[in-house]
């Protein structure tokens, strides 16, 4: 709108933003979406170098325990699900603890997420401190846990295509239901299969968060918005 109409529009209750703000917001959203792709090993090295001035022992331990590529993959995994990596000390402490015995960076990421439970709980809490979630019924939990297999390259879900498609369809319904209530769509699943479910469905329903009970703070208030039923 024209500058002269700005005050009139604001008095009428409209939110008025200038072009610079719109562009900045748009670029910020683009960066968030593509941050995992933009994070290079050189970027990770610079993060470690910056941290080493205050936490030299931690940086020494984590670089002895894990390669730069593993640390990069863990950070990318977090960013791909919208988890901020500003608490780098906690992230690297967990990587340092688990990397000597766990070689799969996806598995290490799950331990990191659990250590970031305060952050994750805050991300999905409404103004009253309640986390709105969708739950799996016992049949869904059973079939997902039974389908979990451990292979040479790590764990994976051995789901029949029609079952995988049913899960994706129901998660699309979850998004619609949560959107209609103004909530962030989130589904609570067993910790052991959380990451595998996310990787299965992320291309189809990227805006539905997959979280586990191990990632929520103790005594978190939970409201069940929807229950996913394997056989409605």
N, C-alpha and C positions, 0 to 999 in steps of 0.2 A: 504494500500500500504506500501511498505518498506520505512523506514525512509529516505533512500538515494533518493527516488523518490519524496519525499514530495515537495521540492522546485520546481522541474521540473513541477509537476502537478499544483502548484499554479501559476507559470509563464504562463502556458497554459490556465489559466482562471478558473480552477476548484476550488470549495470550498473544503478544506481539514479539517476534524475534527478528533480529536483523539478518542480512544475508551471511555475514561472517559467522554468526552463531550456527546457522543452519548448516553451512559447509563444514565447520569444525565438528559438529555433532555427527554429521554424515561420515566424515573421515574417521572419527573415533570408532564408529560402528564397524566400518570397513576393516580397521586395524584389528579390532577384537575378533572379527570373524576369520581373518587371515593370519592372525598372529602366529599360530603354529607353523605355518608355511614360511613365515618370515624369519623365524628364529634359527640362526645358523650356529655352527660350532664355534665360529669366531665370536659371536655374541655371547655364547655360554662362557667362553674363556674370559671375556671381558668382565662378565658378572663375577666369576671366580676371582679374577685379579683384584677387582674392587673390594670384594669381601675379605680378601686375604690380609688386608691392612688391619682389620679389627679382629678377624677370626682365623689367624694363620694355622692353628692346629686343626681346626675343622676342615679347612680347604686342603690341607696336607692329607688328612685321613680319607676324605672322600675321593680325592684323585688317586690315592693308592688303592682304594676299594673298587672304584668304578671308572670305566673309560669315559672320555668326553662324550662319546656317542651315546652311552647309556644315560648319562645325566641329561643330555639334550633330549633324548626320547621321553624321559620322565617329564621334563618341563613341557614338551610339546603335548603330551597326553593331558596334562592338567589344563593347559591353555585351550585345547580343543573342546573341553567341556566347560569352559568359562570360569575355571578355578584360577584366581589370581596367584601369581608366584612371588609376591612381594615378601612373604615370610620365607625367604630363601634359607635362613639358618635352620628352621625346622625341616624343610624339605631335604637339605643336604645331610642333616643329622640322620634322618631315616634312611636315605640312600646309603650312607656310610655304614649303618647298622646291618642292612639287609643284603647289600650287593655282594659281599664275600661268599654268601651261600645261595643267593637267588640270582640267577643270571638273566632271567626274563625281565626286561624293563617294564613290561605291562604289569607283571605281578608286583614289582617294586612300587609302581604307581599306586596300587591298591593300598599298600601300607602307608604311603605318603598321604593319601586322601584321608585315611582314618586318623592320622596325626593332625590333619587340618580340619577336624570335626567342628571346631568353633567357627571357622570361616564358612564351612559348608552349611552349617545350621543357620547362621546369620543370613546367608544368601537366599534361603528358602523360607525364612520366617516372615510372617506378615507383621503389621504394625503392633499387633497384640502379642507377638512372640510365638505364634502358632505356626507349625509347618503343615501345610495342606498337602495331602498325598493321595495317590491311588495305591491300593493294595492288590496283591495277587491272591486268588483263593488257593486252598490247599492243593487242588489238582494241578494248577499251574506251577506252584512251587515244586511239587513232586516231579513233574515231567521235566522241568528245567534242571533240577538237581540230578535226576537220573541221566540226563543227556550230557552231563559234564564229563569230558574225557581228558586224560592227561597224555600228551604225546611228547615226542622228542623235542619239539620246538615250544612246548608249553601247553597250557590248557586250551580247550575249545569246546563249543557246544555242538553235539551231533544231533541236530533236530531235523525231523522230516520237513520237506519244503512246505507242506500244507500247514504244519504247526507253526513254522516261522512266519508264514503269511498271516495266519490268524493273530499272532502276537502283534505284528505290525499294524493290522487293521484295528485292533483294540487300542493300541497306543494312539492311533489317529483320533479315535473317539475320545480318549483321555484329553488330548489337546483341545478338542472342541469344547468339552465339558468344562475344563479349567478356564479356557479363554472366556467362556460365557459368564464365569463367576469372578473374573478378574484376578485369577491366581496363576502363579507360575506352575506349569505342569510338571509333576514329579511322581515317579513310581518307586515304591520301596520294594527292594528285592533282597534275596539272601546274599551276604557278602561274597561268598565263594564264586558266584556267577555274575556279579554286577558288571564287571568290565567286559565280560564276554557278551552279555546281553546288549550292552551299549554298542559294542562294535558290530553286532548283528543288525541293529536297527538304525544306526546313526545316519545312514544315507537316506532313509525314508522318513524318519521323524526326528530330525536333528534338534528340534526345540523342546522335546520331551526329555527331561533329566531323569537319569537312572541313578538312584542313590541306595545305599544300604543302611541298615540300622546301626552299623558300626561307625558310620560317618556322622551320626547325630549325637549331640551332647546329651549326657544323662539328664533325665527329668525334662526333656524337651516335650512341649505340648504338641500333640499330633491330632489332626482332624482328618478323618477318612472321607474324601470327597466321592470316591468311586472304588468299586471292587471289580477287578477283572476276573471273569469266570471262564474257565476252559470249556465247560459245557453249560451255557446259559439255560 
